[in-house]
Amino acid sequence: MLDALTLVTGVAALLLAAWCGWAAYRDQPTKDWHFIGMGVVSLLALVQLIVGIVQLARGEKPEQGTTIFVAYLLGAFACVPAAGLMSLTERSKWGSVTAAAGGVVLAVLEVRLYDIWGG
């Protein structure tokens, strides 16, 4: 797995979490700019998903098993979009809290993906 891509995705997820957490602290719902940020982080997760699948197709193997690696890749890809959709249903500060939680969860999944691959 590309260590730099994992690091960039994790840091971007934490920045998104901090940004949405700041909005929640100020009693604001998620706004269009937050959704653009979620889109950027989701794009990074999509690139990571593609890179992971390509590496598996080339015959490289994660240390802790292919099945769990693919499951974590899919979960990392779906995490922020799911939080974004849930934040749309709650148009209060709790929507921002939900988006921030999605960013934190993605950052944790990135650490776990690094560990599964053998980092």
Backbone hydrogen bonds, N-H to C=O, Kabsch-Sander energy under -0.5 kcal/mol:
donor,donor_aa,acceptor,acceptor_aa,energy
3,D,1,M,-0.7
6,T,2,L,-2.0
7,L,3,D,-2.4
8,V,4,A,-2.8
9,T,5,L,-2.4
10,G,6,T,-2.2
11,V,7,L,-2.6
12,A,8,V,-2.6
13,A,9,T,-2.2
14,L,10,G,-2.0
15,L,11,V,-2.5
16,L,12,A,-2.3
17,A,13,A,-2.3
18,A,14,L,-2.4
19,W,15,L,-2.4
20,C,16,L,-2.7
21,G,17,A,-2.5
22,W,18,A,-2.2
23,A,19,W,-1.7
24,A,20,C,-2.2
25,Y,21,G,-2.3
26,R,22,W,-1.6
27,D,24,A,-1.8
28,Q,23,A,-2.8
34,H,31,K,-0.6
35,F,31,K,-1.7
36,I,32,D,-1.9
37,G,33,W,-2.1
38,M,34,H,-2.5
39,G,35,F,-2.0
40,V,36,I,-2.1
41,V,37,G,-2.3
42,S,38,M,-2.5
43,L,39,G,-2.2
44,L,40,V,-2.0
45,A,41,V,-2.1
46,L,42,S,-2.1
47,V,43,L,-2.4
48,Q,44,L,-2.2
49,L,45,A,-2.2
50,I,46,L,-2.5
51,V,47,V,-2.8
52,G,48,Q,-2.6
53,I,49,L,-2.2
54,V,50,I,-2.5
55,Q,51,V,-2.5
56,L,52,G,-2.0
57,A,53,I,-2.4
58,R,54,V,-1.7
59,G,56,L,-1.3
60,E,55,Q,-2.0
63,E,116,I,-0.6
63,E,117,W,-0.5
64,Q,116,I,-1.9
65,G,62,P,-1.0
69,F,65,G,-1.4
70,V,66,T,-2.7
71,A,67,T,-2.2
72,Y,68,I,-2.2
73,L,69,F,-2.4
74,L,70,V,-2.5
75,G,71,A,-2.3
76,A,72,Y,-2.7
77,F,73,L,-2.1
78,A,74,L,-2.1
79,C,75,G,-1.5
80,V,76,A,-0.6
82,A,78,A,-2.1
83,A,79,C,-2.1
84,G,80,V,-2.6
85,L,81,P,-2.4
86,M,82,A,-2.2
87,S,83,A,-2.1
88,L,84,G,-1.2
89,T,85,L,-1.0
90,E,86,M,-0.8
91,R,89,T,-0.6
92,S,90,E,-1.5
95,G,92,S,-1.4
96,S,92,S,-0.9
97,V,93,K,-1.9
98,T,94,W,-2.1
99,A,95,G,-2.1
100,A,96,S,-2.4
101,A,97,V,-2.5
102,G,98,T,-2.0
103,G,99,A,-1.7
104,V,100,A,-2.1
105,V,101,A,-2.7
106,L,102,G,-2.2
107,A,103,G,-2.1
108,V,104,V,-2.1
109,L,105,V,-2.4
110,E,106,L,-2.1
111,V,107,A,-1.7
112,R,108,V,-2.1
113,L,109,L,-2.7
114,Y,110,E,-2.2
115,D,111,V,-1.9
116,I,112,R,-2.8
117,W,113,L,-2.4
118,G,114,Y,-1.1
119,G,114,Y,-2.6
